[in-house]
Amino acid sequence: MTTNNAIGNHRGLALMPTLTFSIGLLVLLSVGSVLSVNWFVGIRISQEFTSRLIARVLSTEERALHEHLDAAVDLGDFVATALSSGRYRFSDPEFADLISGTVAAARQVEGVILGDDRGNGLRVVRGESNSDYRTDRFDGGADSQFVAVAEQTRSRKEPYWGPPVYREQRHETFLNYRVPIWRGDTYLGFAVFGISTHALSELAAELSEQPRSTSFILYGRDRVLAHPLMTKAMSRRSENASFPLLQTFGDPVIRDVFHLPPIDEPGMMPPAGVLAGEPTVDGEKYFVFAREIGTYSNLPITVGTYFLKRAVDAPLRLFYWSIVIAASLLGVSLIVAALMAEAIARPVRRAAMGATAISTLDFDEVAPLSGSYFREINTLARSFNAMLDGLRAFGRYVPRSLVLRLIKEGRIGAGTDERVLAIMFTDIVSFTTTCEKLTAGEVADFINQHLSLVSSCVEREGGTIDKFIGDAVMAFWGAPARVENPAASACRAAVAIQRAIAADNKRRATRGLPPVRVRIGLHMGRVVVGDIGAANRINYTIVGDAVNATQRLESLGREVDPDAEVIVLVSGEIRDAVPAGFEFIERGRHLVKGKQESIEVYQLAGPATDAAAA
């Protein structure tokens, strides 16, 4: 067959070794899955590591800041205790020496200003070195800042951090820790301990590893409290220079620190409560981390640091490349597996689809299977195609609609049954004369076209084609599927044949061909229907006297109206069984060949509307 030739005798691959290889591939994929899990675990470890590292860096900055600020707190507690206990009085000369000594010991504190309840002031200010300091007494009433602080502390009992204060004399902004001093209910005065932004910036510079990392301290959301850039000598010549605005400070990396794009690194996970961002400045990417400190009331301080991304992400890049390579290999493995699975599944799937179409006898809808590299599948394709060729040939000689009905009704191998059926015989008038001038091929084409035309009319009305007898057609209604009114269905089919022949004759006339004239006989009676024939050749057919009567009715048409284009003669049984809607012409009683009693004969003129129009 042609379909088998398309496949040929290609040996192909054996299915079992191929499946073995596929299983090995699946094992490889399984191992790859385990490796993938390991990679994901690695990412989690990397995220945990970076989270702890970031927390440690910020905690180091926070701890260093605490050391600076707590020095002022400890010094304030010491001075307040010394005065409130009565051991020292504000006016004692040795008290000034005490304050000078404590300032010298607490290098984080830049200076101390003390005031008594009468407005007298004592100032101790650190010089250029830790051992150099200046002490002086002054009238606080002439210093507006002194007066304002005195009024504020008089109304408080507990120490507190005041807002940053810029001292014109020092060209410096100070964080100031204010301590009200009381002995019972008696107000003795106050002490203010200053920590300069310059000192905090030196701390930030010590914590930085520039250019790799830079530490900074912010005050609120709009001011820079400490930054390595603020350690320069010229940075303290004005209040804005010593306590600059974040937006105009001059470090573009942290200019929008509270509105940075998030970090897009799978292996980088900041700890909870940490502000993280990934800004880009002049084409260079940075990692920025910051955390607000809530330890000191009234001090909205945020500590932070930022890293040059390319200086810290080399291990991450190596890790990511490993993931990319592993994922690529896994992807290739999946593609190979998919291609192999498709190569195996495609012919099997097509065979299944073809088998489904074959189950409904749609042989023309089934495509032959193509060859395969797999030996067993190649053999399956050859066998399937050979079966398909055989079924297509078989289908040319078996009425598909009948077989489908038998399958649907469960009548395959069901034997015979008695039923009352409507039976039709059709025959071409003067068929021999019509074909005299035709070649054998033209005769075959003519018969095939005519039988197709009649068959389609019969099958549209639910009829069963019993057999073709030359140019004649034998059909019946009521088996294998039961029909509500077999006689009506048969009449409708006959009318449809009349119309189809008339339309075909018009087409033949345009080609100069003679018209085709047809006789049709319809009868209704009890017959035996079912599997009839020899053991090796069974036909689903009908036998009985009604069959012979129908054929005689068809032959009677030559006597009733020999010149009719299509004459349909029906028996009285048909006429009595059909509902209203058909027009019949009475043709009297006739004794047909093979019958001892005459039968009533009627000519079907068509539906009532057609007859009225005629």
N, C-alpha and C positions, 0 to 999 in steps of 0.2 A: 504494500500500500504506500501511497505518497507520504503519509504522515510518518510511517516507520522509516522511510528513506531519509527524511529530514533529520532523524536522530542518528542513523548510521550504526556502526558497530564500535563506537568509541568505548574503550574499556573503562576509563575514568578511575577515580579513587575508590577504594573500599570504604564502606560506611563505618565499619567498626574501628579501624585505626583513626579515622577522622573524628569519631565521637570520643575516642580515647584522648586525642589531642585537645578536643574541646573541653573535656573534663579537666585536663591539665591546665588549660587556660583559665577555667573557672577557679581552680585551686590558686593559680597565680593571682587572680582577681581577689580571692579571699584574703590571701596574704597582703595584697595591696590595700584591702580594706583595713586590715590590722595596722598596717603602716600608716594609713590615713588617720586612724584613731590615735596612734602615737604622735602624729604631727599635731593633731588638735590638742592633745595633752601638752605637747611642747608649747603650743600657743598659750594655753592656760598658764603654764609655768612661767612663760615670758611675761604674760600680763601680770601675774602675781609678783614676779621679781621687779618689774618696772613700778608697780603700785607701791611696793615697799620701799623701793629706792627713792621715789618721789616723796613719799611720806617722811623718809629719813632726812632728805635734804631740807625739806620745809621745817621739820622738827628741829634740825640743827640751827637753822636761822631763828626759829622761834625761841629756842633755848638761849642763844646768844643775846637776843633782844631782851629776854627776861633778866639775864645777868646785868644788863645795863640799867633797865628800869627798876629792878628790885634793889639795886644799890641805893637809889634815891629813897625807896620805901624803907629800907633798913636804917638809913641815915636819919630819916624823918622820925622813926620810932625812937631812936637813940636821943636825938635832940629834945623831942617832946617829953621824954621821961626825965631827962636831966633838969629841965625847967619846972615841970609840974611837980616833981618830987621835992623841990626847994633846995637841992644841992647847989644849984647855980641860979644867979639872977642875971637878967638881961644886961644890966649895967656893969657886971663884974668884968674886970680886964681879963681874968683867966678864962672867962667864957668865950671870948674872942679867940684865945689860943686853942681852946677845945675845938671850936668849929673849924679853925684852920687845920688842925691835926686830922680831924675826921675827913675833911675834903681831900687832904693829901693822900689819905688811905683809900678813899673811894675814887679811883681815877675816872670812873664813868661819869661822875657828877662834875659839871663845868663850874658851878658856882652855887652859893646859897645867899638868900636874902631873908633876914629876920626882922620882924617889927614887933614893938611892944604895944601895950594898950594905949600909949600916949602918942604914938606916931613916930617914935624914934626908930631909925633903921640901922642894921648892921649888915654889911656886904662882904662876902668872901668870894673872890673870883680867882680861878686857876689861871696861871700864866701860860707861857709857851711850853713849859715842861711840867711834869707832875710835881716837881719840888719847888716850883715857882708859883706863888699865889700872892694876892693882894687883899688886905683887910682894911676896911674903913667904915666909920660911922657917919650917918648923914641924917638930915631932917627929911623924913618921908613925906611930909606935907607938900614938898615942892615937886614930887614925882607923881604924876597922874596915875601911872600904872601901879605904883606902890599903894596909893590911896584906894584904887579900885579893888585890888586884891585884899587889902585890909578890910574893906566893907563886906566883901563876899565871904571871907573866912570867919568873920565875927558871927555870921548867922549859921555856922555849921559846927558840928561836934566831931565829925569823923574826917580823916584825911581824904583827899580826892585829887584826881588829875584834872588840871585846868586845860583850857584850849591852848594851842601853841601861841607863844608870845614872841614878837620880834623886838630885840633890844637894839636901839639905834647906836648906843655907845659901842656895842660889840659887833655890829653888823651881822647879827646872828639870830636865827629863830630857835626857840627853846621849847621842848616839852617841859612842863613845870608841874611838880608834885607839891601840893599845898597841904600843910599840916596846921590846923587850928590847935592852939595850946591852951589847955584849961587846967585849973586846979579846983576840982569840984565844980562849983557853979561860977567860979571867977575866971573871966577871960584874961589871959596873960599876954596873948599876942599870937603871932603866926610865924611859920617858916616855909619858904618856897625853895625847892631844889630843882635846878635846871639841868637838863640834858640837851645838848645842842644837836641840831640836824647834821652839823659837820662831823661830830663824833659818831653819830649813827651811820653816816655815809662812809666813814673810815671802816666801821664794822662791816658794812655791805661790801666794801672793796676787799676786806680780808676774806670774806666768805665766797667771793667770786673767783673764778679761774678763767679770766678772759684770755682769748676770745671765745673759749669753749663754753663758759657759762657766766652769767651775770646775775647777782642778787640785788634785790631792791625792796624798799619798804614804802607803802602808800598810806596816806592819811585820808580816810573817807574814800570817795570815788573820784575825786578831782585834784588831789594834791600829792606830790612826791615828797615823802619824809626823808628818805635816804636812798642814795644811788652813788655808785663809784664816780660818776661824772661830777658830783657835787663836792668832791674832795679837792678840786682845783682851787687855787688861791683866789681867783677872780669871781668865784661862784657865790661869794657871800657879801658882795658889795651893796645889795638891796634886799628888801624883804621878799620880793618875788624870786630872787636868785637863790636865797637860802631855803625857801619854802615854795617851790615853783608849782604852777599848774601842770597837770598831767598832759593836757593836750598840746601845750607849747613848750614842754620841757626840753625836747630835743632828742628823745629816744623813740624812734618810730615803732620799735618792736612792741612797746607797752603803751603806746598812745591810746589805743582802743582796747585795753586789756580786758575790759568787762564786756566787750562785744566781739570777741575773736571767733573766727570759724573753728568748729570743733576739730580735734585731732582725728585724722583718718588713717590710723595705723592699727591693724588687727592685733599686733603684739604689744600695744601700748594702752594700758588701762589705768587712768588716774584713780587714786583712792577716793572714797566718798567724801564729800565736802570740799573737794579741791577744784578750783576753777582752772580749766585746761583749754588751751587753744593752739592753733597752728597758723600764725601769720606768715606772710611772705613780704620781705623787704628787699628791694633791689634785686629780685630774682633769687634771693636766699631764703630758705625756709627755716623757721624756728619752732621749738616747743616751749610754750609758756605755761607755768604752773604757779598758782597763788592760793593762799588760804587766809581767811580773816581770823584774827585773834580776838577772842571774847573775854580774855582774862581780866583786862583792866577796864573798869567802867569809865565812860566818857571818852575813851580812846578808840575810835574806829580805825584800828591799824590792820593792814593786810601785808603779810610777808610773801615774797615771791621770788622766783628765779626763772631764767630762760636759758635754753641751750641752743646752740647752732646745730641744726638737724644733722647735717652731714658729718658732724664731729662725734655724734653719739649713735647713729643708726647703722653703722657698718655691720654689727652683728645681726641687726634686724634684717638688713638687706640679704645677708648670707642665708638667714633663716627663710626669708621669703623665696629666694631663688630655689632653695631646696624644696619648698612646697610646690613651686611652679613646675620643677622638673618631675617631682613625684606625681603631681596631678596630670602632667602631660603623658607620662608613661601609662598612668591608669586610663587616661582618655583613649590612647592608642589601643590599649587592651580591650576596652569596651567597644571601640569601633570594629576591631577584628572579630570580636565575639558576635557583634550584631551582624556583620557581613556573612559570617559563617552560618549563623542561625537563619538568616534570610535565604541563603543559598539552599539550605536544607528545607526550610519551611515553604518557600515559594511553590515548588512543584507539588508538594503535598496539599497546600492550600488550594491550588488550581485544580488538582484532582478532586478535592472535596467539593468545590464549586461545580465542577463538571458533573460529578455524581449526583448533585442536587438537581441540576438541569436535566440529567438523564432520567431521574425519577419521575419527572413530569413529561418525559418524551420530547423535550425541546432539544433535539440533537443538533439543530442548526445553530443554537446559541452556545454550543460547547466548542472551545478552541482546543486544538491538539496541544499536548504537553511538549515543551521543548526539551532538548537533551540536558544532561547534568554531568558535572565532573565526578559525581558520586555514582559508583557502579550500580548499587541497588536502586537508587532513584532513577538512574538511566533505564534500567530494566523495567521499573514501574511505568515510566513514560512510554516505552515501546509497547508494553502490554495494554496500557490504557488507550493508546492511539489505535491499536489493532481492534480493541473492543469497540471503540467509537466508530471506526470504519464499518464494522459488521453491523452495529446498531443502525447506522445511517442507511445502509443497504436494506436492512430488515424493515426500517420504518417506511420505506417506499412501498412496501407490499402489505403493511398492516395499518388499518385505520386507527390513527393515534387517538382521536376523540373517543372511539369505542373502547379502546384499551383503558384510557383514563377513567371513563365512566365505570367500567367493570372493576377497576381498582377502588374507585371511590365507593361503589356500592358493595364492595366485598364479594363480587360474583366470580372472581377467578377460581376455576375448578369447582364451581357450585352446582354443576350439572344442568338439568333442564327444569322448566316450569311452564305451567299453562297460564296464559294471560290473554285478555282481550286487547288487541292492538289495532292501531290505524296503520294501513299499509299503502305504500305508493310504488307504482311502476311508471317510469318515463321511457320514451323511445323516440328516436328521430324518424320522421316520415321520409321514406325513399332515401335512406342513408346510402345505399349502393349507388343510386343515380348521382347523388351529391358528390360522391368521392371518385366517380369515374375518371375525371380529368385531373385528379390530384396524384402527386407522387406518393410513395409510401411514407416518406417523412412528413409531407404535408397532411396526409391522412392522420398520422399519429398526433401531430400538433393540433389539428382540428378536433379530434376526439378528446384530447387532454384539456383543451380550452373549454369545450362544452361540458365535460364531466366536472371540471372545477367550478364552473358557473352554477350547475345544478346542485352540486354538493354543498357549496357555501350557503345556498338558500335553505337547504334541508337542515344543515347544522345550526344555522342561526335560530331556527325554530325548535331546537332541541331534538331533532330527529337523529336516528342511527342509520348510517349507510351500511346496508347488509352486504351488497356486492355490486360490482360493475359487470355487466354482461354485454361486451362489445360497446355499443353506444348507448345501451340502456342502463338505468339506475334502479336498484331496488332498495327501498328504505322503509323504516317503520318508526312508530312513536309509542312510548309506553314501556320500553325496556332498553337497556337494563335499568335506567332511572324511570321511576313512575312519573307520568305527566298528568296534570289535573284534567285536561280535556284533550286526549290524543287527536280526536277528529278535528277540532278547531286548529290545533297546531299544524296538522297536515294540510288543511285548507289554506292557512296563511302561507305555508311554504309553497303550495301550488300557485297561489297568486303572485308570490315573489318570483317564481320561475317564469310565469307569463310576462311579467314586467321586464325581467332580465333578458329574456329571449327577444322581446320587442326592441329593447335598447340595443342589443347586439346586432339585430337585423338592420337597424338604421346605420350602424357603423359599417356593416358588410356592404350595404347599398352604396355608400360613398366610395368604396373600393371596387365597385363593379362586381360584387360577388352575389350569388343567388341567396335568397333568404333561407333560414333554417326553420322547419316546421316540426312541432313536437306534439306527441300524444301523451296524456297523463291519465292514469287510472288510480282512484282512491277507493278503498274498501275497508270495512272494519269487521273483525271477527275474532273468534278464539283460536289461538294457535299454540304450538309448542315452541318455546324460545329457550335458548341456552347453548351449551357446548355440544355440538353435533359433528361427528366425523370419526376418522380412524385414530388410533392411539398416538400416532406420530404426526397427525395433522388435524387439528381441531379448528372448527369455525364456530363463531358465535353467530347463530342464524335462527331463522324461524321456519317451521314447516306446518302445513295444514291446508285444509280446503280453502281458507280465506286467501291464502297466497295465490292459488290458482285463479280464484275469482277476480282478484285485483288485476292480474295480468290479462285476463279476458276483457275486463273493462277498458284497459288501455288499448287493446286491439280493436274494440268496438268503435273507437274514435274514428277509424277510417270509413265506417259506414254512416255515422251520424253526421259528420261534417269533414269530408276529406280535404277541403281546401283551407281549413282554419290554420292560422299561424301557430296557435297553441290551443288545443282543446283539452279540457279537464272534465272527465266523466267520473261521477261519484255514485256510490250505491245509496239506497234508501237509508241504510244503517248510518252512513256518514251524515246525510242530510238531517236525520232525526237527532243526531248527537251534538251537532254544532249549535251554539247559541245564535240569537238574532244578530244580524250584521253582515250576513253573506246573502248574495242573490243567486238563486238557482233557477234553471230553466228545465222544466219537466220534459224528459225524452221518452216516456212510456216504459213499458215492461219489455224486457228482452231476455231471450233464452241464450245465454252465453255458452260457449263450448265447454263441455265437461260438466254442466249443471243440468239436472232434470227439471228443475223448477225455474221459471223466469224470475228476474230480479228487477226492481224498480231502478231506473237509471235517470240521473239528473246531470245537467251540465252546469259546472260552476262558472258563473259569469263574473265573479269577483265580489269584493265588498259591496254592500248596498249602495254606497255613495258612488262607486265606480259605475255600477250598473245604471243608476239614475242618470249619470252624466252621459252614458252611452245612448 
